[in-house]
Amino acid sequence: MEYTTLGNTGTTVSRIALGCNSFGSDAEWMLDAGESREVIERAIDLGINFFDTANVYSFGESERILGDVLAEYDRDEQVLATKVYFPMDEADPNSGGLSRKTIEQQLAGSLDRLGTETIDLYQTHRWDYDTPIGETLGALDDAVGRGQVRYLGASSMWAHQFADALHTADRLGTERFVTMQDHYNLVYREEEREMHPLCEREGVGVIPWSPLARGYLARPHEELAATTRGRTDGLMDERLAGYRANGGDEVNERVEELAAEKGVTMAQIALAWLLHQDAVDAPIVGTTSVEHLEDAVGALEIDLSDSDLEYLEEPYEPVGILGHE
């Protein structure tokens, strides 16, 4: 395993973070508690110390599964991240959003399910258009002051919104966001235009989600429907249309070609490309098998030349924003 610092915090994290959206029972392709345990324990064996989940993943089940497994290890050795924003109960409007009430109540629930007194990285899952950013930052700052949270992070928003959040934190004297978890991979690179230059300037760590484009970069594009997730994931149709609209199929074919040339998997080439991007600290890799997890960690050993990187990137064309929903 390789390690890096998380943004400018000085906290050390593995260069591969384990995404925990696949743990639970909210979809056919997800893993139950026993299967999830195998993946988490193997991740620890491989040196992964960075785990990312969210309260809304299987409506708390992912947090509970992760917490149960990590309770058997030295908690101080793990960097634990979770998120808040999406509603946990459709009948309760205060179960979602980023108001002080929501943050305090949902943070308490996450701490309980994770079985921990402190969350290392607490992230806003999306931008809340109904709550002033100053209120959100004040509530998060208080959580840090109480010792319930160590660092604050954000996820998928417009760069101007993130810049406003950072400026507001500086003006109010509250804790700043130290990470940005955004949608970024070889077939979706719009974050390079504004968000990543902003993050690099401000010392914010980038921890991309969907590094394999929901599996689109892990296999030849014509085989995507062969997977359970490819057939059943409701977001896949929209995302896939976006990926394919910007030269994605040719990028996919070049990933396949380069993987065959180097004797590695397509997923490893796609992850290696991300790991070669200066703005990226640690991609959030979700997996439904130990084999795929080991495959992801193997990407750390792949060296891509400048010509390799240019070859993979060349077919890409601008595309409409995906992932802010």
NUTORVO-710212 format. One line per field, with one value per residue (C-alpha): residue number from 1; residue in one letter; chain; x, y, z. Coordinates in nm, 3 decimals. Layout:
% residues N
vexro c(NUM, ...)
zalum c(A, ...)
pase c(A, ...)
u c(X, ...)
v c(Y, ...)
w c(Z, ...)
//
This chain:
% residues 325
vexro c(1, 2, 3, 4, 5, 6, 7, 8, 9, 10, 11, 12, 13, 14, 15, 16, 17, 18, 19, 20, 21, 22, 23, 24, 25, 26, 27, 28, 29, 30, 31, 32, 33, 34, 35, 36, 37, 38, 39, 40, 41, 42, 43, 44, 45, 46, 47, 48, 49, 50, 51, 52, 53, 54, 55, 56, 57, 58, 59, 60, 61, 62, 63, 64, 65, 66, 67, 68, 69, 70, 71, 72, 73, 74, 75, 76, 77, 78, 79, 80, 81, 82, 83, 84, 85, 86, 87, 88, 89, 90, 91, 92, 93, 94, 95, 96, 97, 98, 99, 100, 101, 102, 103, 104, 105, 106, 107, 108, 109, 110, 111, 112, 113, 114, 115, 116, 117, 118, 119, 120, 121, 122, 123, 124, 125, 126, 127, 128, 129, 130, 131, 132, 133, 134, 135, 136, 137, 138, 139, 140, 141, 142, 143, 144, 145, 146, 147, 148, 149, 150, 151, 152, 153, 154, 155, 156, 157, 158, 159, 160, 161, 162, 163, 164, 165, 166, 167, 168, 169, 170, 171, 172, 173, 174, 175, 176, 177, 178, 179, 180, 181, 182, 183, 184, 185, 186, 187, 188, 189, 190, 191, 192, 193, 194, 195, 196, 197, 198, 199, 200, 201, 202, 203, 204, 205, 206, 207, 208, 209, 210, 211, 212, 213, 214, 215, 216, 217, 218, 219, 220, 221, 222, 223, 224, 225, 226, 227, 228, 229, 230, 231, 232, 233, 234, 235, 236, 237, 238, 239, 240, 241, 242, 243, 244, 245, 246, 247, 248, 249, 250, 251, 252, 253, 254, 255, 256, 257, 258, 259, 260, 261, 262, 263, 264, 265, 266, 267, 268, 269, 270, 271, 272, 273, 274, 275, 276, 277, 278, 279, 280, 281, 282, 283, 284, 285, 286, 287, 288, 289, 290, 291, 292, 293, 294, 295, 296, 297, 298, 299, 300, 301, 302, 303, 304, 305, 306, 307, 308, 309, 310, 311, 312, 313, 314, 315, 316, 317, 318, 319, 320, 321, 322, 323, 324, 325)
zalum c(M, E, Y, T, T, L, G, N, T, G, T, T, V, S, R, I, A, L, G, C, N, S, F, G, S, D, A, E, W, M, L, D, A, G, E, S, R, E, V, I, E, R, A, I, D, L, G, I, N, F, F, D, T, A, N, V, Y, S, F, G, E, S, E, R, I, L, G, D, V, L, A, E, Y, D, R, D, E, Q, V, L, A, T, K, V, Y, F, P, M, D, E, A, D, P, N, S, G, G, L, S, R, K, T, I, E, Q, Q, L, A, G, S, L, D, R, L, G, T, E, T, I, D, L, Y, Q, T, H, R, W, D, Y, D, T, P, I, G, E, T, L, G, A, L, D, D, A, V, G, R, G, Q, V, R, Y, L, G, A, S, S, M, W, A, H, Q, F, A, D, A, L, H, T, A, D, R, L, G, T, E, R, F, V, T, M, Q, D, H, Y, N, L, V, Y, R, E, E, E, R, E, M, H, P, L, C, E, R, E, G, V, G, V, I, P, W, S, P, L, A, R, G, Y, L, A, R, P, H, E, E, L, A, A, T, T, R, G, R, T, D, G, L, M, D, E, R, L, A, G, Y, R, A, N, G, G, D, E, V, N, E, R, V, E, E, L, A, A, E, K, G, V, T, M, A, Q, I, A, L, A, W, L, L, H, Q, D, A, V, D, A, P, I, V, G, T, T, S, V, E, H, L, E, D, A, V, G, A, L, E, I, D, L, S, D, S, D, L, E, Y, L, E, E, P, Y, E, P, V, G, I, L, G, H, E)
pase c(A, A, A, A, A, A, A, A, A, A, A, A, A, A, A, A, A, A, A, A, A, A, A, A, A, A, A, A, A, A, A, A, A, A, A, A, A, A, A, A, A, A, A, A, A, A, A, A, A, A, A, A, A, A, A, A, A, A, A, A, A, A, A, A, A, A, A, A, A, A, A, A, A, A, A, A, A, A, A, A, A, A, A, A, A, A, A, A, A, A, A, A, A, A, A, A, A, A, A, A, A, A, A, A, A, A, A, A, A, A, A, A, A, A, A, A, A, A, A, A, A, A, A, A, A, A, A, A, A, A, A, A, A, A, A, A, A, A, A, A, A, A, A, A, A, A, A, A, A, A, A, A, A, A, A, A, A, A, A, A, A, A, A, A, A, A, A, A, A, A, A, A, A, A, A, A, A, A, A, A, A, A, A, A, A, A, A, A, A, A, A, A, A, A, A, A, A, A, A, A, A, A, A, A, A, A, A, A, A, A, A, A, A, A, A, A, A, A, A, A, A, A, A, A, A, A, A, A, A, A, A, A, A, A, A, A, A, A, A, A, A, A, A, A, A, A, A, A, A, A, A, A, A, A, A, A, A, A, A, A, A, A, A, A, A, A, A, A, A, A, A, A, A, A, A, A, A, A, A, A, A, A, A, A, A, A, A, A, A, A, A, A, A, A, A, A, A, A, A, A, A, A, A, A, A, A, A, A, A, A, A, A, A, A, A, A, A, A, A, A, A, A, A, A, A)
u c(0.000, 0.103, -0.003, -0.049, -0.168, -0.536, -0.528, -0.321, -0.431, -0.124, -0.345, -0.214, -0.451, -0.408, -0.404, -0.702, -1.010, -1.272, -1.615, -1.891, -2.200, -2.210, -2.265, -2.631, -2.955, -3.091, -3.020, -2.987, -2.613, -2.517, -2.337, -2.488, -2.311, -2.103, -1.992, -1.915, -1.701, -1.482, -1.417, -1.348, -1.113, -0.924, -0.895, -0.731, -0.498, -0.396, -0.311, -0.621, -0.694, -0.945, -1.316, -1.594, -1.964, -2.279, -2.585, -2.809, -2.627, -2.889, -3.039, -2.779, -2.705, -2.369, -2.255, -2.366, -2.187, -1.867, -1.881, -1.932, -1.624, -1.395, -1.487, -1.269, -0.964, -0.769, -0.997, -0.707, -0.546, -0.848, -0.963, -1.341, -1.552, -1.928, -2.173, -2.499, -2.759, -2.996, -3.321, -3.324, -3.704, -3.924, -4.196, -3.965, -3.843, -3.585, -3.414, -3.233, -3.060, -2.787, -2.971, -2.835, -3.121, -3.057, -2.680, -2.696, -2.959, -2.802, -2.452, -2.578, -2.728, -2.409, -2.193, -2.422, -2.432, -2.056, -1.993, -1.745, -1.713, -1.548, -1.582, -1.255, -1.408, -1.769, -1.886, -2.178, -2.314, -2.449, -2.517, -2.828, -3.005, -3.250, -3.000, -2.750, -2.395, -2.314, -2.565, -2.425, -2.068, -2.163, -2.326, -2.028, -1.781, -1.967, -1.944, -1.567, -1.561, -1.753, -1.499, -1.756, -1.580, -1.215, -1.229, -1.494, -1.538, -1.777, -1.901, -2.020, -2.117, -2.033, -1.689, -1.839, -2.040, -1.732, -1.537, -1.822, -1.814, -1.438, -1.464, -1.755, -1.560, -1.268, -1.497, -1.681, -1.371, -1.517, -1.353, -1.297, -1.373, -1.047, -1.161, -1.375, -1.533, -1.634, -1.739, -1.419, -1.287, -1.146, -1.485, -1.600, -1.333, -1.535, -1.391, -1.056, -1.191, -1.265, -1.300, -0.956, -0.761, -0.958, -0.880, -0.509, -0.494, -0.674, -0.491, -0.806, -0.767, -0.958, -1.109, -1.309, -1.619, -1.711, -1.349, -1.451, -1.764, -2.000, -1.811, -1.809, -1.427, -1.383, -1.492, -1.552, -1.846, -2.058, -2.039, -2.169, -2.520, -2.369, -2.332, -2.614, -2.547, -2.541, -2.888, -3.048, -2.885, -3.144, -2.882, -2.685, -2.889, -2.840, -2.474, -2.393, -2.546, -2.319, -2.010, -2.072, -2.162, -1.811, -1.594, -1.642, -1.664, -1.330, -1.174, -1.311, -1.157, -0.821, -0.831, -0.898, -0.612, -0.359, -0.464, -0.401, -0.065, 0.049, -0.108, -0.334, -0.707, -0.906, -0.999, -0.633, -0.556, -0.848, -0.743, -0.377, -0.474, -0.652, -0.356, -0.135, -0.345, -0.174, -0.499, -0.610, -0.527, -0.724, -1.003, -1.305, -1.322, -1.642, -1.636, -1.854, -1.575, -1.238, -1.096, -1.195, -1.053, -0.718, -0.730, -0.779, -0.484, -0.272, -0.325, -0.075, 0.203, 0.121, 0.333, 0.180, 0.406, 0.316, 0.230, 0.005, -0.180, -0.218, -0.345, -0.613, -0.721, -0.722, -1.078, -1.247, -1.483, -1.679, -2.005, -2.290, -2.245, -2.327, -2.340, -2.460, -2.806)
v c(0.000, 0.358, 0.646, 1.020, 1.309, 1.405, 1.751, 1.980, 1.816, 1.604, 1.299, 0.995, 0.788, 0.496, 0.597, 0.369, 0.439, 0.169, 0.296, 0.128, 0.196, -0.172, -0.285, -0.340, -0.456, -0.156, -0.310, -0.655, -0.618, -0.521, -0.738, -0.868, -0.834, -1.149, -1.072, -0.712, -0.831, -1.032, -0.723, -0.492, -0.737, -0.797, -0.421, -0.389, -0.679, -0.493, -0.179, 0.027, 0.255, 0.494, 0.399, 0.609, 0.556, 0.770, 0.770, 0.716, 0.408, 0.137, 0.384, 0.328, -0.037, 0.037, 0.242, -0.030, -0.307, -0.103, -0.008, -0.368, -0.486, -0.196, -0.242, -0.554, -0.352, -0.060, 0.232, 0.478, 0.317, 0.379, 0.699, 0.688, 0.910, 0.944, 1.193, 1.381, 1.546, 1.302, 1.229, 0.926, 0.927, 1.059, 1.133, 1.359, 1.669, 1.734, 1.398, 1.548, 1.869, 2.061, 2.261, 2.265, 2.040, 1.784, 1.781, 1.737, 1.461, 1.274, 1.302, 1.142, 0.857, 0.803, 0.798, 0.539, 0.312, 0.338, 0.266, 0.549, 0.869, 1.062, 1.060, 1.151, 1.312, 1.433, 1.536, 1.726, 1.490, 1.766, 2.142, 2.247, 2.528, 2.578, 2.637, 2.924, 2.793, 2.992, 2.788, 2.462, 2.563, 2.680, 2.346, 2.154, 2.375, 2.307, 1.931, 1.966, 2.166, 1.891, 1.632, 1.444, 1.527, 1.586, 1.721, 1.851, 1.753, 1.827, 1.641, 1.726, 2.089, 2.376, 2.527, 2.869, 2.715, 2.550, 2.875, 3.051, 2.787, 2.825, 3.205, 3.197, 2.971, 3.213, 3.511, 3.346, 3.184, 2.832, 2.506, 2.479, 2.192, 2.003, 1.754, 1.744, 1.412, 1.468, 1.274, 1.214, 0.941, 0.891, 0.941, 1.227, 1.495, 1.816, 1.868, 1.952, 2.284, 2.467, 2.241, 2.082, 2.405, 2.555, 2.255, 2.266, 2.639, 2.601, 2.289, 2.076, 1.701, 1.541, 1.197, 1.109, 0.891, 0.655, 0.619, 0.329, 0.505, 0.253, -0.033, 0.122, 0.141, -0.206, -0.406, -0.360, -0.123, -0.380, -0.611, -0.369, -0.516, -0.854, -0.737, -0.731, -0.364, -0.276, -0.428, -0.298, 0.033, 0.304, 0.578, 0.378, 0.477, 0.850, 0.822, 0.583, 0.821, 1.094, 0.875, 0.763, 1.112, 1.249, 0.994, 0.747, 0.434, 0.514, 0.585, 0.250, 0.075, 0.240, 0.132, -0.225, -0.204, -0.066, -0.322, -0.607, -0.456, -0.435, -0.762, -0.601, -0.542, -0.251, -0.144, -0.123, 0.102, 0.332, 0.357, 0.401, 0.698, 0.857, 0.791, 0.979, 1.297, 1.555, 1.679, 1.332, 1.207, 0.880, 0.756, 0.604, 0.251, 0.055, -0.319, -0.625, -0.882, -0.941, -1.017, -0.674, -0.510, -0.682, -0.580, -0.215, -0.218, -0.367, -0.049, 0.122, -0.077, 0.036, 0.310, 0.500, 0.703, 1.051, 0.899, 0.643, 0.920, 1.127, 0.825, 0.753, 1.116, 1.218, 1.106, 1.292, 1.580, 1.815, 1.681, 1.818, 1.808, 1.473, 1.393, 1.711, 1.561)
w c(0.000, -0.060, 0.165, 0.133, 0.345, 0.327, 0.174, 0.395, 0.721, 0.785, 0.844, 0.658, 0.444, 0.207, -0.160, -0.212, 0.000, 0.041, -0.058, 0.140, -0.071, -0.167, 0.193, 0.278, 0.123, -0.065, -0.408, -0.560, -0.627, -0.269, -0.012, 0.310, 0.646, 0.608, 0.253, 0.351, 0.641, 0.404, 0.192, 0.488, 0.657, 0.334, 0.284, 0.624, 0.541, 0.224, 0.420, 0.348, 0.643, 0.479, 0.474, 0.324, 0.387, 0.432, 0.653, 0.351, 0.220, 0.272, 0.522, 0.792, 0.724, 0.561, 0.861, 1.100, 0.908, 0.884, 1.252, 1.362, 1.174, 1.268, 1.635, 1.630, 1.521, 1.664, 1.585, 1.611, 1.308, 1.081, 0.908, 0.903, 0.677, 0.643, 0.492, 0.554, 0.329, 0.160, 0.350, 0.577, 0.610, 0.329, 0.584, 0.787, 0.601, 0.873, 0.812, 0.515, 0.417, 0.597, 0.862, 1.216, 1.331, 1.058, 1.102, 1.480, 1.464, 1.173, 1.320, 1.642, 1.440, 1.240, 1.553, 1.709, 1.403, 1.350, 1.718, 1.755, 1.955, 1.672, 1.293, 1.124, 0.813, 0.815, 0.468, 0.322, 0.058, -0.170, -0.165, 0.027, -0.160, 0.128, 0.411, 0.430, 0.411, 0.726, 0.927, 0.792, 0.869, 1.218, 1.299, 1.160, 1.346, 1.672, 1.602, 1.571, 1.894, 2.076, 1.958, 1.748, 1.421, 1.335, 0.980, 0.742, 0.379, 0.095, -0.210, -0.562, -0.610, -0.842, -0.796, -0.723, -0.437, -0.292, -0.322, -0.138, 0.138, 0.185, 0.187, 0.433, 0.669, 0.659, 0.720, 1.010, 1.158, 1.139, 1.038, 0.662, 0.428, 0.379, 0.115, -0.198, -0.295, -0.655, -0.963, -1.160, -1.388, -1.737, -1.905, -1.682, -1.645, -1.612, -1.261, -1.417, -1.546, -1.221, -0.917, -0.918, -0.976, -0.684, -0.463, -0.547, -0.476, -0.142, -0.023, -0.041, -0.093, -0.383, -0.318, -0.631, -0.628, -0.914, -1.031, -1.258, -1.389, -1.225, -1.390, -1.738, -1.731, -1.582, -1.886, -2.262, -2.306, -2.487, -2.183, -1.920, -1.918, -1.824, -1.462, -1.208, -1.132, -1.500, -1.540, -1.221, -1.121, -1.183, -1.228, -1.481, -1.789, -1.727, -1.631, -1.915, -2.170, -2.037, -2.040, -2.398, -2.526, -2.490, -2.667, -2.385, -2.598, -2.763, -2.422, -2.304, -2.604, -2.542, -2.178, -2.298, -2.549, -2.300, -2.037, -2.282, -2.378, -2.014, -1.903, -1.642, -1.608, -1.747, -1.395, -1.302, -1.600, -1.518, -1.153, -1.241, -1.458, -1.160, -0.932, -1.179, -1.148, -0.925, -0.766, -0.650, -0.301, -0.291, -0.517, -0.338, -0.473, -0.418, -0.473, -0.441, -0.419, -0.257, -0.602, -0.734, -0.422, -0.470, -0.835, -0.733, -0.495, -0.771, -0.972, -0.741, -0.907, -1.262, -1.411, -1.702, -1.928, -2.050, -2.388, -2.218, -2.034, -2.350, -2.544, -2.283, -2.257, -2.625, -2.726, -2.437, -2.521, -2.293, -2.152, -1.941, -1.564, -1.402, -1.034, -0.865, -0.812)
//
